[in-house]
Amino acid sequence: MTILAVDDESTSLKKVEGFITKAMPDATSYYFDSSLAALAKAREEEIDVAFLDVKMPELNGIDLGKYLTELNPHINLIYISEHTDYAFEAMKLHASGYLKKPGSLLEVQKELGSLRFPEISKKYKRVFAFTFGNFELFVDGKPVEFKYKRTKEIVALLVNNRGAQTTNGEIIASLWEDDGDPDKKLSYLCNLRQDLQNTFRKLKLDGIILKQRGSMAIAKDKIECDLYDWLDKKNESKYKYIGDYMNQYSWSEFFHAELDEISYDLEEV
């Protein structure tokens, strides 16, 4: 579990640090007296629980909570304040808890023991890629709808490449082969990449696509996938390849031989 605590008052911050250290000694914890510095850390690392003072300069705790929720929709916000004036604002953010300063070890333990989003929920990823048969991408159990059909095909290609960076040239070659004007295809690819970015931003899926200059990759550790599960667990996987793989895309045929060979080897075990 990763915990963030933010309070511009050093005395209060020290008290919270002591409570958290005793309540969760094995947690990775960060303590900041600056809300902007805390936000910068949250952009680098996913935070599970955030203890936030309400009144702070630069960025108050309510606004900081909004930014943190955008970064991680399943973050547990626990507000600490001398007053309860902001309790309603915290409720609108679906905060996990609200403590009155100075708080106590028992109160902190209670809040950590009854989180709105328990850590166990992190074991279940929001994104599932189905590849055996027709490719489909699900988020929170629902198929993702893109503006362009080709956008979905790009995601399929990235899933197929299993975390490897895939260049714009490789994407163009797979999606259009040798058809059409190269400049027009590159321009269309820019539209598809923008569609992908816009769609995933709306779904709060920042970090699923790893972008470099002129290439992209899927973040394997942030999605569930029948192919990945089968390759990892072999015969113990609940999924089984039986010859069907991303059937709607012609380029997927080049990978059947590899999957067939793996399947045959598993049958001989």
C-alpha positions in Angstrom: 0.0 0.0 0.0 1.2 3.5 -0.9 0.2 6.3 1.4 0.5 10.1 0.9 0.1 12.6 3.8 0.0 16.4 3.1 -0.2 19.1 5.7 1.5 22.5 5.6 1.7 22.6 9.4 4.9 20.6 10.4 3.6 19.7 13.9 0.4 18.2 12.5 2.3 16.4 9.7 4.7 14.8 12.2 1.7 13.5 14.3 0.1 12.0 11.2 3.4 10.5 10.2 3.7 8.8 13.6 0.2 7.4 13.4 0.6 6.0 9.9 4.0 4.5 10.7 2.5 2.6 13.7 -0.7 1.7 11.9 0.9 0.6 8.6 4.6 -0.1 9.2 5.0 -2.0 5.9 3.4 0.7 3.8 5.3 2.9 1.4 4.6 6.4 2.7 5.3 9.9 1.6 4.9 13.1 3.6 4.8 16.6 2.2 4.2 20.1 3.6 3.5 21.3 0.1 0.4 20.3 -1.8 2.1 21.0 -5.2 5.0 18.8 -4.3 2.6 16.0 -3.2 0.7 16.3 -6.5 4.0 15.9 -8.4 4.8 12.7 -6.5 1.3 11.4 -7.2 2.0 11.9 -10.9 5.1 9.7 -10.6 3.6 6.9 -8.5 0.1 5.5 -7.9 -1.2 6.5 -4.5 -3.7 4.2 -2.6 -4.5 6.4 0.4 -4.1 10.2 0.8 -4.4 12.0 4.2 -5.0 15.6 3.3 -5.3 18.7 5.4 -8.2 20.9 4.1 -6.7 24.4 4.4 -3.4 24.7 2.7 -1.7 27.5 0.6 -1.0 27.0 -3.1 -3.7 24.3 -3.4 -6.2 23.4 -0.8 -7.0 19.8 0.2 -10.3 19.7 -1.6 -8.8 20.7 -4.9 -5.8 18.5 -4.4 -8.2 15.6 -3.8 -9.9 16.3 -7.2 -6.5 16.1 -9.0 -5.5 13.0 -7.1 -8.9 11.3 -8.1 -8.2 12.2 -11.7 -4.9 10.4 -11.5 -6.4 7.4 -9.7 -10.2 7.0 -9.5 -9.8 4.4 -6.7 -7.7 6.5 -4.4 -8.9 6.7 -0.8 -9.1 10.3 0.4 -9.0 10.9 4.1 -9.4 14.5 5.2 -8.0 15.9 8.4 -9.2 19.3 9.6 -9.7 21.4 12.7 -13.3 22.0 11.7 -16.0 20.0 9.9 -16.9 22.9 7.6 -15.6 21.1 4.5 -17.2 17.7 5.3 -19.8 18.2 2.6 -17.2 19.1 0.0 -15.3 15.9 1.0 -18.5 13.9 0.6 -18.9 15.1 -2.9 -15.5 13.7 -3.7 -16.6 10.4 -2.2 -13.9 10.6 0.4 -13.1 7.5 2.4 -12.9 9.4 5.8 -12.9 12.7 7.6 -10.9 13.2 10.8 -10.8 16.1 13.2 -7.4 17.3 14.2 -5.2 16.3 15.9 -6.6 12.8 15.4 -5.3 9.7 17.1 -3.7 6.4 16.3 -7.0 4.5 16.9 -8.8 6.8 14.5 -6.2 6.4 11.8 -6.2 2.6 12.3 -10.0 2.6 12.0 -9.9 4.6 8.7 -7.2 2.4 7.2 -9.3 -0.7 8.2 -12.4 0.5 6.5 -11.2 2.1 3.2 -13.7 3.0 0.5 -11.5 1.2 -2.0 -9.7 -1.7 -0.2 -6.3 -2.6 -1.6 -7.6 -6.0 -2.6 -9.5 -4.3 -5.4 -6.2 -3.5 -7.1 -5.9 -7.2 -7.9 -8.7 -6.8 -10.4 -7.7 -4.6 -13.3 -10.3 -2.4 -15.0 -9.2 -3.3 -18.6 -9.7 -6.7 -20.2 -8.5 -7.6 -23.7 -10.2 -10.6 -25.3 -8.1 -12.0 -28.2 -9.2 -15.6 -28.6 -11.8 -15.2 -31.3 -12.6 -11.6 -32.4 -10.6 -9.0 -30.5 -12.6 -6.9 -28.0 -11.5 -4.4 -25.3 -13.5 -4.1 -22.2 -13.3 -1.4 -19.5 -15.3 -2.0 -16.3 -17.1 -4.9 -18.1 -18.3 -2.8 -21.1 -16.9 -2.8 -24.6 -14.9 0.3 -25.4 -16.3 2.4 -28.3 -13.8 4.4 -30.3 -14.6 7.1 -32.9 -12.8 5.2 -35.6 -12.7 1.4 -36.1 -9.0 1.6 -36.9 -8.3 2.9 -33.4 -9.5 -0.3 -31.9 -7.3 -2.2 -34.4 -4.3 -0.2 -33.1 -5.0 -1.3 -29.6 -5.3 -4.9 -30.9 -1.9 -4.6 -32.5 -0.3 -3.2 -29.3 -1.9 -6.0 -27.2 -0.5 -8.5 -29.8 3.0 -7.1 -29.4 2.9 -7.7 -25.7 4.4 -4.6 -24.3 7.0 -4.0 -27.1 7.2 -0.5 -28.5 5.5 -0.5 -31.9 6.6 2.2 -34.4 4.3 4.3 -36.5 5.7 2.6 -39.6 4.9 -0.8 -38.2 1.3 0.3 -37.3 0.8 1.7 -40.8 2.2 -1.5 -42.4 -0.1 -3.7 -40.4 -3.3 -1.6 -40.8 -3.0 -0.6 -44.5 -0.2 -2.9 -45.9 0.9 -1.3 -49.2 -2.4 0.5 -50.0 -2.7 4.2 -50.5 -0.6 7.4 -50.2 2.0 7.2 -47.3 1.5 10.8 -46.3 -2.3 10.4 -46.1 -1.9 7.3 -44.0 0.4 9.1 -41.6 -2.1 11.9 -41.3 -4.9 9.4 -40.6 -2.7 7.7 -38.0 -2.4 11.0 -36.2 -6.2 11.2 -36.0 -6.3 7.6 -34.7 -3.7 8.3 -32.0 -5.7 11.3 -30.9 -8.9 9.3 -30.8 -7.1 6.7 -28.7 -5.8 9.3 -26.3 -9.2 11.1 -26.0 -11.1 7.9 -25.4 -8.7 6.6 -22.8 -8.6 10.0 -21.1 -12.4 10.0 -20.7 -12.2 6.5 -19.2 -9.5 7.6 -16.8 -7.0 5.1 -18.3 -3.9 7.3 -18.2 -0.8 5.1 -18.3 -2.3 2.2 -20.3 -0.5 3.3 -23.4 3.2 4.0 -23.1 4.2 6.5 -25.7 7.7 7.4 -27.1 8.6 9.5 -30.0 7.1 7.8 -33.0 6.0 4.6 -31.2 3.6 3.2 -28.7 3.2 0.2 -26.4 0.6 -1.4 -24.2 1.3 -1.4 -20.4 1.0 -5.2 -19.9 0.9 -4.9 -16.1 -2.2 -2.7 -16.2 -4.5 -5.0 -18.2 -6.0 -8.4 -18.0 -5.7 -10.5 -21.2 -6.7 -14.0 -22.1 -3.5 -14.3 -24.3 -1.2 -13.1 -21.5 -2.8 -15.4 -18.9 -2.5 -18.4 -21.2 1.1 -17.7 -22.1 1.9 -17.2 -18.4 0.0 -20.0 -16.7 0.0 -22.5 -19.6 -2.3 -25.4 -18.9 -3.3 -23.9 -15.6 -4.9 -20.9 -17.3 -8.7 -20.7 -17.5 -8.3 -19.6 -21.1 -7.3 -21.9 -24.0 -6.2 -21.1 -27.5 -8.0 -23.3 -30.0 -6.9 -21.8 -33.3 -8.9 -18.5 -33.2 -7.0 -15.3 -32.6 -8.1 -11.7 -33.4 -10.0 -13.1 -36.3 -11.2 -9.8 -37.8 -7.6 -8.7 -38.6 -5.7 -10.1 -41.5 -2.3 -9.4 -39.9 -3.1 -11.7 -37.0 -2.7 -14.7 -39.3 1.1 -14.3 -39.1 1.0 -15.1 -35.4 -1.1 -18.3 -35.6 1.9 -20.5 -36.3 3.6 -19.3 -33.0 0.4 -19.9 -31.0 -0.2 -23.2 -32.6 3.3 -24.4 -31.7 2.8 -23.4 -28.1 -0.5 -25.1 -28.0 0.9 -28.3 -29.4 3.7 -28.3 -26.9 1.2 -27.9 -24.0 -0.8 -30.8 -25.3 2.3 -33.0 -25.1 3.0 -32.1 -21.4 
